[in-house]
Amino acid sequence: MHPDLAPLAFLIGAWSGPGRGRYPTIEAFTYTERVAFVAPAGKPFLAYSQTTRGAGGDPLHSETGYLRPVAPGCEFVIAQPTGIVEVHIGVIDGTAIRFHDRRVATTPTAVEVTDVERQLRVDGDVLEYELLMTAVGQQHQIHLEATLYRETVPEDR
């Protein structure tokens, strides 16, 4: 692991578990999620991937990006196949990070999203997060929240 990644080392690994979503313009829903933060050998960033599935196992959403430490916090770039790109500045507080967007960009056919805030906390092998957003004419409010558990790798691998 690159030495610059020390402040983000608590994220490294795969996490999965249940989540729920809501917003005034949609019906509330539940999902299962898998998130991975991978430290490429010798590189000063984490590669991020995320996928969610609905109650019946059908794919719902995915996103990918990069998280890199920069004094005094971190930067997070996320791309979604729905035409949304988020560029965040993060404040690290122990094993918690609060991300506020520096910019949200959308393609001409994407849903209007003007502001995104992500908060995550790790306590041992549990990662909890909330995603708040301002979109489609609605005020800034919670959209997603989940509790994910660190996946373990069998020792015989």
N, C-alpha and C positions, 0 to 999 in steps of 0.2 A: 504494500500500500504506500502511495506517495505520502511523505510526511505532512504536507499541507492539509491532508484530509482528516487529521486528528480531531478537529472540532465536529466533524460529521460522521465519525466512525460508528456512533451509536445507531445510525440508520442502515448500515450495510447488512444486506441479507434480503430474504423474501418474507413477505407478510401477507396473511390472508384472513378473511373474516367477513362478518355481516355489516351491512350499512343500510341507511334509509335516506330517502330524498323527498323533498317537498319544495314547492314554489307556488305562488298564487295562480299561475297560468297552467299548471298541470295537476294531475291526481298524484297523491302521495304514493310512494313505491318503496319496495325493499330490494336489495341486491346482495350478491356476494362479490367480493373484490380480492384481487391479488395485486400486490405492489412489490416491485423489486428495485433495490438500490445496489448497483454493482460498481466496484472499484476496479477499472481496467488497470492492469499491471503498469506501474510507473507513471500513470497519468494523474494530474491534480484535479480530477473531477469525478463525480459519481454519475453513471448512466442510470436513468430512471425509466421504468415501464409500468403501466397500470392497465388492468382490464377488469371489467365488471360483467356479471351475468345476472339475468333476472331470475325470478322464482322458479321458472321452468327450465333454467339452464341456458336460455338463449343469450347470445352476446348483446350487451347494452351499449357499452362505451369502452374506448381505449384512448390512451395518450402516452406520449413518450417525451423524454427530454434529458436535460443535464443540469446537475446541481454542482456549483463550484464555490469553494470558500474564497472570500475576498475580505480583507480587513475592513471593518470590524465584524462582518457577518458573512452572508453568502448571497449568491445570485442563482436563480432558478429559471430556466427557459423550458416551456412546455408547448408542444404542438399537438393538436387534436385533429382527427380526420374530418371533423365537422366544419373545418375552416377557421378555427380559433387558435391564436397563438398568444400565450401569456409570457410576459417578462416580469419577474418578481425580484425584489430586494428582500432579503430575510434577515431578521434579527435573531441570533442564537442566544438562548438562555438555558445553559446546562444541556438538558436533553429535550428541549422544546424549541420550536422555531415558529415565528410569526412572519408570514410573507405578505407583503402588500405589493400590488402591481405597480410597476413603473409604466407599463403599457399593455393594453389588450388590443390586438389587431384581429380583424375579421375579413374574410373574403366577401365578395359581393353577395354570395348566396347563403352565408352563415347567419345564424340567429344573432340579433343585436345583443352584445354583451359589452358593457362599458367599464365594469370594475369587478375585480376578483380579489378576494382575500382568502388565504389558506393558513390555517393554524394546525400544527401537529405537536404531539407530546408523546414521548416514549418513556415508559416506566418498566424497566426490565425487559420482558418479552412481549409487552403490549404497546401497540402504537394506536393512538386515538387521533382523529382529525376532524376538523370542520372546514367546510368551504362555504363562504358567503359570496354573494354576487349582486350586482346591479345589472338588470337585463330587461329587455322587452318592455320598457316603460315602468318597471316596478322599482321600489326603493331597495336599498342595500339590505340584504337579509340572508339568513342561512338557507342553503340549498341542499347540502349533503353533510352527513356525519357518519362515521364508522369507527368500529373497534376491530383492529387487526392484530393477529397473533403471529409471532415469529415462527416461521416454519423451521423444523429441525431436519437435519440431514443425517440419515443413518450412518453410524460410525464405520460400517464396512464398505463405504464408498471410497 
